[in-house]
Structure formats: structure tokens, C-alpha cells
Amino acid sequence: MKIVVNGEAAEIRAATLSELLGELGYAEAIVATALNGAMVRKAKRNDTPIAEGDRVEILAPMQGG
């Protein structure tokens, strides 16, 4: 299905947010996620379905100074 990930069009097979993170290589990463503008906690990712046209944001913490 076609969705938008971090502002870029993507063709994915995942059915849930958790599966999407695995598909994109973020399975073990510490990230924050949002689906259609709403934050999704890690505990809810397995139960959060993804649908055609959804917008997903994946944010990783960065250190800097």
C-alpha cells in the first residue's frame, strides 16, 4: 500500500505501525512515532493499523551541543 513516511511517498507491506518500523529497519531503534499527526506510544504500535494514504512520522533522538 502507499503511505507517506517522514514526508516521502513509500510503498509498504506492513499492516501495523510496529511492522512498518521493522520493514524500514527501525525495529530495535529508540524512536518516537506519529500517525496522521497523533503520537503513538511504543506500547500501542502493535495494535495500531496502517491504511492507504496514512502519514507516518518517525523521529529519532539526536545528541548535540
PyMOL Python script that loads the backbone (N, CA, C, O; Angstrom):
from pymol import cmd

cmd.read_pdbstr("""\
ATOM      1  N   MET A   1       0.837  -1.173   0.000  1.00  0.00           N
ATOM      2  CA  MET A   1       0.000   0.000   0.000  1.00  0.00           C
ATOM      3  C   MET A   1       0.881   1.235   0.000  1.00  0.00           C
ATOM      4  O   MET A   1       2.060   1.161   0.345  1.00  0.00           O
ATOM      5  N   LYS A   2       0.318   2.360  -0.383  1.00  0.00           N
ATOM      6  CA  LYS A   2       1.074   3.608  -0.447  1.00  0.00           C
ATOM      7  C   LYS A   2       0.749   4.487   0.746  1.00  0.00           C
ATOM      8  O   LYS A   2      -0.413   4.770   1.036  1.00  0.00           O
ATOM      9  N   ILE A   3       1.811   4.916   1.438  1.00  0.00           N
ATOM     10  CA  ILE A   3       1.679   5.838   2.558  1.00  0.00           C
ATOM     11  C   ILE A   3       2.768   6.908   2.423  1.00  0.00           C
ATOM     12  O   ILE A   3       3.549   6.887   1.471  1.00  0.00           O
ATOM     13  N   VAL A   4       2.815   7.827   3.365  1.00  0.00           N
ATOM     14  CA  VAL A   4       3.864   8.833   3.398  1.00  0.00           C
ATOM     15  C   VAL A   4       4.626   8.661   4.709  1.00  0.00           C
ATOM     16  O   VAL A   4       4.035   8.671   5.788  1.00  0.00           O
ATOM     17  N   VAL A   5       5.952   8.501   4.601  1.00  0.00           N
ATOM     18  CA  VAL A   5       6.807   8.335   5.779  1.00  0.00           C
ATOM     19  C   VAL A   5       7.801   9.494   5.809  1.00  0.00           C
ATOM     20  O   VAL A   5       8.610   9.662   4.897  1.00  0.00           O
ATOM     21  N   ASN A   6       7.724  10.281   6.865  1.00  0.00           N
ATOM     22  CA  ASN A   6       8.618  11.439   7.022  1.00  0.00           C
ATOM     23  C   ASN A   6       8.603  12.332   5.780  1.00  0.00           C
ATOM     24  O   ASN A   6       9.643  12.821   5.341  1.00  0.00           O
ATOM     25  N   GLY A   7       7.406  12.535   5.222  1.00  0.00           N
ATOM     26  CA  GLY A   7       7.242  13.425   4.083  1.00  0.00           C
ATOM     27  C   GLY A   7       7.557  12.819   2.731  1.00  0.00           C
ATOM     28  O   GLY A   7       7.456  13.506   1.714  1.00  0.00           O
ATOM     29  N   GLU A   8       7.938  11.543   2.691  1.00  0.00           N
ATOM     30  CA  GLU A   8       8.296  10.877   1.437  1.00  0.00           C
ATOM     31  C   GLU A   8       7.302   9.758   1.143  1.00  0.00           C
ATOM     32  O   GLU A   8       6.927   9.004   2.041  1.00  0.00           O
ATOM     33  N   ALA A   9       6.878   9.649  -0.106  1.00  0.00           N
ATOM     34  CA  ALA A   9       5.988   8.563  -0.508  1.00  0.00           C
ATOM     35  C   ALA A   9       6.707   7.227  -0.332  1.00  0.00           C
ATOM     36  O   ALA A   9       7.896   7.104  -0.626  1.00  0.00           O
ATOM     37  N   ALA A  10       5.967   6.232   0.151  1.00  0.00           N
ATOM     38  CA  ALA A  10       6.555   4.906   0.359  1.00  0.00           C
ATOM     39  C   ALA A  10       5.534   3.831   0.010  1.00  0.00           C
ATOM     40  O   ALA A  10       4.342   3.985   0.273  1.00  0.00           O
ATOM     41  N   GLU A  11       6.005   2.761  -0.575  1.00  0.00           N
ATOM     42  CA  GLU A  11       5.200   1.579  -0.864  1.00  0.00           C
ATOM     43  C   GLU A  11       5.583   0.539   0.185  1.00  0.00           C
ATOM     44  O   GLU A  11       6.742   0.130   0.255  1.00  0.00           O
ATOM     45  N   ILE A  12       4.619   0.109   1.001  1.00  0.00           N
ATOM     46  CA  ILE A  12       4.934  -0.788   2.112  1.00  0.00           C
ATOM     47  C   ILE A  12       4.035  -2.018   2.104  1.00  0.00           C
ATOM     48  O   ILE A  12       3.005  -2.055   1.431  1.00  0.00           O
ATOM     49  N   ARG A  13       4.455  -3.028   2.874  1.00  0.00           N
ATOM     50  CA  ARG A  13       3.643  -4.238   3.051  1.00  0.00           C
ATOM     51  C   ARG A  13       3.081  -4.332   4.461  1.00  0.00           C
ATOM     52  O   ARG A  13       2.149  -5.099   4.704  1.00  0.00           O
ATOM     53  N   ALA A  14       3.625  -3.577   5.377  1.00  0.00           N
ATOM     54  CA  ALA A  14       3.255  -3.653   6.797  1.00  0.00           C
ATOM     55  C   ALA A  14       1.780  -3.335   7.013  1.00  0.00           C
ATOM     56  O   ALA A  14       1.198  -2.515   6.302  1.00  0.00           O
ATOM     57  N   ALA A  15       1.186  -3.996   8.003  1.00  0.00           N
ATOM     58  CA  ALA A  15      -0.215  -3.752   8.351  1.00  0.00           C
ATOM     59  C   ALA A  15      -0.357  -2.934   9.635  1.00  0.00           C
ATOM     60  O   ALA A  15      -1.401  -2.330   9.884  1.00  0.00           O
ATOM     61  N   THR A  16       0.711  -2.920  10.454  1.00  0.00           N
ATOM     62  CA  THR A  16       0.678  -2.165  11.710  1.00  0.00           C
ATOM     63  C   THR A  16       1.899  -1.249  11.788  1.00  0.00           C
ATOM     64  O   THR A  16       2.864  -1.402  11.039  1.00  0.00           O
ATOM     65  N   LEU A  17       1.828  -0.310  12.703  1.00  0.00           N
ATOM     66  CA  LEU A  17       2.951   0.604  12.892  1.00  0.00           C
ATOM     67  C   LEU A  17       4.204  -0.159  13.321  1.00  0.00           C
ATOM     68  O   LEU A  17       5.303   0.161  12.867  1.00  0.00           O
ATOM     69  N   SER A  18       4.059  -1.141  14.171  1.00  0.00           N
ATOM     70  CA  SER A  18       5.190  -1.951  14.613  1.00  0.00           C
ATOM     71  C   SER A  18       5.833  -2.685  13.427  1.00  0.00           C
ATOM     72  O   SER A  18       7.058  -2.709  13.305  1.00  0.00           O
ATOM     73  N   GLU A  19       5.021  -3.273  12.569  1.00  0.00           N
ATOM     74  CA  GLU A  19       5.532  -3.964  11.388  1.00  0.00           C
ATOM     75  C   GLU A  19       6.240  -2.987  10.457  1.00  0.00           C
ATOM     76  O   GLU A  19       7.256  -3.332   9.852  1.00  0.00           O
ATOM     77  N   LEU A  20       5.716  -1.778  10.338  1.00  0.00           N
ATOM     78  CA  LEU A  20       6.337  -0.769   9.491  1.00  0.00           C
ATOM     79  C   LEU A  20       7.734  -0.431   9.988  1.00  0.00           C
ATOM     80  O   LEU A  20       8.670  -0.335   9.194  1.00  0.00           O
ATOM     81  N   LEU A  21       7.882  -0.250  11.295  1.00  0.00           N
ATOM     82  CA  LEU A  21       9.197   0.056  11.851  1.00  0.00           C
ATOM     83  C   LEU A  21      10.189  -1.054  11.522  1.00  0.00           C
ATOM     84  O   LEU A  21      11.340  -0.775  11.186  1.00  0.00           O
ATOM     85  N   GLY A  22       9.759  -2.299  11.615  1.00  0.00           N
ATOM     86  CA  GLY A  22      10.621  -3.418  11.254  1.00  0.00           C
ATOM     87  C   GLY A  22      10.973  -3.405   9.777  1.00  0.00           C
ATOM     88  O   GLY A  22      12.126  -3.629   9.407  1.00  0.00           O
ATOM     89  N   GLU A  23       9.995  -3.146   8.945  1.00  0.00           N
ATOM     90  CA  GLU A  23      10.209  -3.118   7.496  1.00  0.00           C
ATOM     91  C   GLU A  23      11.215  -2.032   7.098  1.00  0.00           C
ATOM     92  O   GLU A  23      11.993  -2.210   6.161  1.00  0.00           O
ATOM     93  N   LEU A  24      11.191  -0.919   7.812  1.00  0.00           N
ATOM     94  CA  LEU A  24      12.069   0.205   7.490  1.00  0.00           C
ATOM     95  C   LEU A  24      13.408   0.163   8.230  1.00  0.00           C
ATOM     96  O   LEU A  24      14.232   1.062   8.066  1.00  0.00           O
ATOM     97  N   GLY A  25      13.632  -0.878   9.045  1.00  0.00           N
ATOM     98  CA  GLY A  25      14.904  -1.029   9.732  1.00  0.00           C
ATOM     99  C   GLY A  25      14.979  -0.333  11.082  1.00  0.00           C
ATOM    100  O   GLY A  25      16.074  -0.120  11.603  1.00  0.00           O
ATOM    101  N   TYR A  26      13.837   0.026  11.657  1.00  0.00           N
ATOM    102  CA  TYR A  26      13.802   0.697  12.957  1.00  0.00           C
ATOM    103  C   TYR A  26      13.333  -0.225  14.079  1.00  0.00           C
ATOM    104  O   TYR A  26      12.994   0.261  15.159  1.00  0.00           O
ATOM    105  N   ALA A  27      13.303  -1.519  13.862  1.00  0.00           N
ATOM    106  CA  ALA A  27      12.741  -2.454  14.839  1.00  0.00           C
ATOM    107  C   ALA A  27      13.375  -2.318  16.221  1.00  0.00           C
ATOM    108  O   ALA A  27      12.669  -2.381  17.227  1.00  0.00           O
ATOM    109  N   GLU A  28      14.679  -2.137  16.288  1.00  0.00           N
ATOM    110  CA  GLU A  28      15.380  -2.069  17.571  1.00  0.00           C
ATOM    111  C   GLU A  28      15.741  -0.639  17.973  1.00  0.00           C
ATOM    112  O   GLU A  28      16.328  -0.420  19.033  1.00  0.00           O
ATOM    113  N   ALA A  29      15.395   0.321  17.138  1.00  0.00           N
ATOM    114  CA  ALA A  29      15.766   1.714  17.395  1.00  0.00           C
ATOM    115  C   ALA A  29      14.836   2.359  18.422  1.00  0.00           C
ATOM    116  O   ALA A  29      13.670   1.983  18.551  1.00  0.00           O
ATOM    117  N   ILE A  30      15.371   3.322  19.137  1.00  0.00           N
ATOM    118  CA  ILE A  30      14.565   4.121  20.059  1.00  0.00           C
ATOM    119  C   ILE A  30      14.059   5.315  19.263  1.00  0.00           C
ATOM    120  O   ILE A  30      14.819   6.225  18.930  1.00  0.00           O
ATOM    121  N   VAL A  31      12.759   5.296  18.964  1.00  0.00           N
ATOM    122  CA  VAL A  31      12.162   6.347  18.143  1.00  0.00           C
ATOM    123  C   VAL A  31      10.813   6.757  18.719  1.00  0.00           C
ATOM    124  O   VAL A  31      10.193   6.026  19.492  1.00  0.00           O
ATOM    125  N   ALA A  32      10.384   7.935  18.323  1.00  0.00           N
ATOM    126  CA  ALA A  32       9.020   8.386  18.596  1.00  0.00           C
ATOM    127  C   ALA A  32       8.256   8.261  17.286  1.00  0.00           C
ATOM    128  O   ALA A  32       8.820   8.462  16.210  1.00  0.00           O
ATOM    129  N   THR A  33       6.970   7.928  17.379  1.00  0.00           N
ATOM    130  CA  THR A  33       6.176   7.752  16.167  1.00  0.00           C
ATOM    131  C   THR A  33       4.880   8.542  16.242  1.00  0.00           C
ATOM    132  O   THR A  33       4.294   8.721  17.309  1.00  0.00           O
ATOM    133  N   ALA A  34       4.450   9.011  15.071  1.00  0.00           N
ATOM    134  CA  ALA A  34       3.166   9.692  14.956  1.00  0.00           C
ATOM    135  C   ALA A  34       2.459   9.154  13.718  1.00  0.00           C
ATOM    136  O   ALA A  34       3.086   8.908  12.688  1.00  0.00           O
ATOM    137  N   LEU A  35       1.163   8.980  13.834  1.00  0.00           N
ATOM    138  CA  LEU A  35       0.340   8.517  12.721  1.00  0.00           C
ATOM    139  C   LEU A  35      -0.723   9.571  12.462  1.00  0.00           C
ATOM    140  O   LEU A  35      -1.563   9.843  13.319  1.00  0.00           O
ATOM    141  N   ASN A  36      -0.679  10.156  11.283  1.00  0.00           N
ATOM    142  CA  ASN A  36      -1.630  11.208  10.906  1.00  0.00           C
ATOM    143  C   ASN A  36      -1.679  12.333  11.939  1.00  0.00           C
ATOM    144  O   ASN A  36      -2.746  12.857  12.260  1.00  0.00           O
ATOM    145  N   GLY A  37      -0.501  12.692  12.451  1.00  0.00           N
ATOM    146  CA  GLY A  37      -0.379  13.807  13.373  1.00  0.00           C
ATOM    147  C   GLY A  37      -0.588  13.483  14.839  1.00  0.00           C
ATOM    148  O   GLY A  37      -0.416  14.358  15.688  1.00  0.00           O
ATOM    149  N   ALA A  38      -0.954  12.253  15.159  1.00  0.00           N
ATOM    150  CA  ALA A  38      -1.178  11.848  16.553  1.00  0.00           C
ATOM    151  C   ALA A  38      -0.034  10.947  17.015  1.00  0.00           C
ATOM    152  O   ALA A  38       0.296   9.958  16.360  1.00  0.00           O
ATOM    153  N   MET A  39       0.563  11.302  18.148  1.00  0.00           N
ATOM    154  CA  MET A  39       1.641  10.482  18.689  1.00  0.00           C
ATOM    155  C   MET A  39       1.121   9.084  19.045  1.00  0.00           C
ATOM    156  O   MET A  39       0.002   8.930  19.534  1.00  0.00           O
ATOM    157  N   VAL A  40       1.947   8.079  18.793  1.00  0.00           N
ATOM    158  CA  VAL A  40       1.605   6.690  19.116  1.00  0.00           C
ATOM    159  C   VAL A  40       2.691   6.152  20.029  1.00  0.00           C
ATOM    160  O   VAL A  40       3.855   6.072  19.634  1.00  0.00           O
ATOM    161  N   ARG A  41       2.320   5.782  21.244  1.00  0.00           N
ATOM    162  CA  ARG A  41       3.274   5.229  22.208  1.00  0.00           C
ATOM    163  C   ARG A  41       3.743   3.850  21.759  1.00  0.00           C
ATOM    164  O   ARG A  41       3.032   3.134  21.054  1.00  0.00           O
ATOM    165  N   LYS A  42       4.945   3.497  22.178  1.00  0.00           N
ATOM    166  CA  LYS A  42       5.540   2.212  21.825  1.00  0.00           C
ATOM    167  C   LYS A  42       4.604   1.050  22.160  1.00  0.00           C
ATOM    168  O   LYS A  42       4.474   0.113  21.372  1.00  0.00           O
ATOM    169  N   ALA A  43       3.960   1.104  23.313  1.00  0.00           N
ATOM    170  CA  ALA A  43       3.067   0.022  23.751  1.00  0.00           C
ATOM    171  C   ALA A  43       1.863  -0.166  22.835  1.00  0.00           C
ATOM    172  O   ALA A  43       1.245  -1.231  22.851  1.00  0.00           O
ATOM    173  N   LYS A  44       1.517   0.836  22.042  1.00  0.00           N
ATOM    174  CA  LYS A  44       0.335   0.772  21.167  1.00  0.00           C
ATOM    175  C   LYS A  44       0.680   0.452  19.714  1.00  0.00           C
ATOM    176  O   LYS A  44      -0.224   0.245  18.904  1.00  0.00           O
ATOM    177  N   ARG A  45       1.961   0.406  19.369  1.00  0.00           N
ATOM    178  CA  ARG A  45       2.349   0.223  17.966  1.00  0.00           C
ATOM    179  C   ARG A  45       1.876  -1.097  17.367  1.00  0.00           C
ATOM    180  O   ARG A  45       1.498  -1.139  16.196  1.00  0.00           O
ATOM    181  N   ASN A  46       1.889  -2.182  18.157  1.00  0.00           N
ATOM    182  CA  ASN A  46       1.427  -3.482  17.640  1.00  0.00           C
ATOM    183  C   ASN A  46      -0.049  -3.461  17.299  1.00  0.00           C
ATOM    184  O   ASN A  46      -0.490  -4.200  16.419  1.00  0.00           O
ATOM    185  N   ASP A  47      -0.819  -2.628  17.979  1.00  0.00           N
ATOM    186  CA  ASP A  47      -2.267  -2.574  17.792  1.00  0.00           C
ATOM    187  C   ASP A  47      -2.715  -1.400  16.923  1.00  0.00           C
ATOM    188  O   ASP A  47      -3.911  -1.131  16.815  1.00  0.00           O
ATOM    189  N   THR A  48      -1.767  -0.702  16.304  1.00  0.00           N
ATOM    190  CA  THR A  48      -2.100   0.473  15.506  1.00  0.00           C
ATOM    191  C   THR A  48      -2.003   0.124  14.023  1.00  0.00           C
ATOM    192  O   THR A  48      -0.904  -0.004  13.484  1.00  0.00           O
ATOM    193  N   PRO A  49      -3.165  -0.030  13.358  1.00  0.00           N
ATOM    194  CA  PRO A  49      -3.148  -0.384  11.933  1.00  0.00           C
ATOM    195  C   PRO A  49      -2.744   0.800  11.063  1.00  0.00           C
ATOM    196  O   PRO A  49      -2.931   1.960  11.429  1.00  0.00           O
ATOM    197  N   ILE A  50      -2.188   0.473   9.909  1.00  0.00           N
ATOM    198  CA  ILE A  50      -1.829   1.473   8.907  1.00  0.00           C
ATOM    199  C   ILE A  50      -2.736   1.258   7.705  1.00  0.00           C
ATOM    200  O   ILE A  50      -2.983   0.126   7.290  1.00  0.00           O
ATOM    201  N   ALA A  51      -3.231   2.369   7.149  1.00  0.00           N
ATOM    202  CA  ALA A  51      -4.129   2.297   5.994  1.00  0.00           C
ATOM    203  C   ALA A  51      -3.557   3.095   4.829  1.00  0.00           C
ATOM    204  O   ALA A  51      -2.707   3.966   5.015  1.00  0.00           O
ATOM    205  N   GLU A  52      -4.020   2.794   3.658  1.00  0.00           N
ATOM    206  CA  GLU A  52      -3.635   3.516   2.438  1.00  0.00           C
ATOM    207  C   GLU A  52      -3.744   5.019   2.664  1.00  0.00           C
ATOM    208  O   GLU A  52      -4.761   5.513   3.151  1.00  0.00           O
ATOM    209  N   GLY A  53      -2.686   5.739   2.306  1.00  0.00           N
ATOM    210  CA  GLY A  53      -2.690   7.194   2.403  1.00  0.00           C
ATOM    211  C   GLY A  53      -2.308   7.766   3.749  1.00  0.00           C
ATOM    212  O   GLY A  53      -2.227   8.986   3.893  1.00  0.00           O
ATOM    213  N   ASP A  54      -2.067   6.914   4.751  1.00  0.00           N
ATOM    214  CA  ASP A  54      -1.671   7.415   6.072  1.00  0.00           C
ATOM    215  C   ASP A  54      -0.342   8.155   5.995  1.00  0.00           C
ATOM    216  O   ASP A  54       0.477   7.916   5.108  1.00  0.00           O
ATOM    217  N   ARG A  55      -0.153   9.062   6.951  1.00  0.00           N
ATOM    218  CA  ARG A  55       1.102   9.804   7.085  1.00  0.00           C
ATOM    219  C   ARG A  55       1.762   9.387   8.396  1.00  0.00           C
ATOM    220  O   ARG A  55       1.174   9.528   9.468  1.00  0.00           O
ATOM    221  N   VAL A  56       2.988   8.874   8.303  1.00  0.00           N
ATOM    222  CA  VAL A  56       3.723   8.398   9.468  1.00  0.00           C
ATOM    223  C   VAL A  56       4.988   9.241   9.627  1.00  0.00           C
ATOM    224  O   VAL A  56       5.714   9.489   8.665  1.00  0.00           O
ATOM    225  N   GLU A  57       5.230   9.669  10.849  1.00  0.00           N
ATOM    226  CA  GLU A  57       6.465  10.369  11.173  1.00  0.00           C
ATOM    227  C   GLU A  57       7.247   9.498  12.153  1.00  0.00           C
ATOM    228  O   GLU A  57       6.691   9.000  13.132  1.00  0.00           O
ATOM    229  N   ILE A  58       8.540   9.320  11.882  1.00  0.00           N
ATOM    230  CA  ILE A  58       9.430   8.551  12.746  1.00  0.00           C
ATOM    231  C   ILE A  58      10.565   9.479  13.140  1.00  0.00           C
ATOM    232  O   ILE A  58      11.322   9.952  12.291  1.00  0.00           O
ATOM    233  N   LEU A  59      10.676   9.732  14.434  1.00  0.00           N
ATOM    234  CA  LEU A  59      11.667  10.675  14.931  1.00  0.00           C
ATOM    235  C   LEU A  59      12.630   9.983  15.879  1.00  0.00           C
ATOM    236  O   LEU A  59      12.211   9.309  16.820  1.00  0.00           O
ATOM    237  N   ALA A  60      13.927  10.153  15.629  1.00  0.00           N
ATOM    238  CA  ALA A  60      14.957   9.577  16.478  1.00  0.00           C
ATOM    239  C   ALA A  60      15.614  10.692  17.280  1.00  0.00           C
ATOM    240  O   ALA A  60      15.880  11.767  16.743  1.00  0.00           O
ATOM    241  N   PRO A  61      15.878  10.444  18.565  1.00  0.00           N
ATOM    242  CA  PRO A  61      16.566  11.471  19.370  1.00  0.00           C
ATOM    243  C   PRO A  61      17.989  11.677  18.868  1.00  0.00           C
ATOM    244  O   PRO A  61      18.655  10.735  18.441  1.00  0.00           O
ATOM    245  N   MET A  62      18.438  12.918  18.926  1.00  0.00           N
ATOM    246  CA  MET A  62      19.799  13.244  18.489  1.00  0.00           C
ATOM    247  C   MET A  62      20.500  14.019  19.595  1.00  0.00           C
ATOM    248  O   MET A  62      19.896  14.863  20.258  1.00  0.00           O
ATOM    249  N   GLN A  63      21.759  13.728  19.783  1.00  0.00           N
ATOM    250  CA  GLN A  63      22.548  14.474  20.751  1.00  0.00           C
ATOM    251  C   GLN A  63      23.303  15.566  20.011  1.00  0.00           C
ATOM    252  O   GLN A  63      23.675  15.416  18.847  1.00  0.00           O
ATOM    253  N   GLY A  64      23.508  16.624  20.691  1.00  0.00           N
ATOM    254  CA  GLY A  64      24.255  17.705  20.063  1.00  0.00           C
ATOM    255  C   GLY A  64      24.620  18.748  21.098  1.00  0.00           C
ATOM    256  O   GLY A  64      24.315  18.629  22.285  1.00  0.00           O
ATOM    257  N   GLY A  65      25.260  19.734  20.617  1.00  0.00           N
ATOM    258  CA  GLY A  65      25.647  20.757  21.573  1.00  0.00           C
ATOM    259  C   GLY A  65      25.848  22.088  20.922  1.00  0.00           C
ATOM    260  O   GLY A  65      26.179  23.062  21.598  1.00  0.00           O
TER     261      GLY A  65
END
""", "prot")
cmd.dss("prot")
cmd.show_as("cartoon", "prot")
cmd.util.cbc("prot")
cmd.orient("prot")
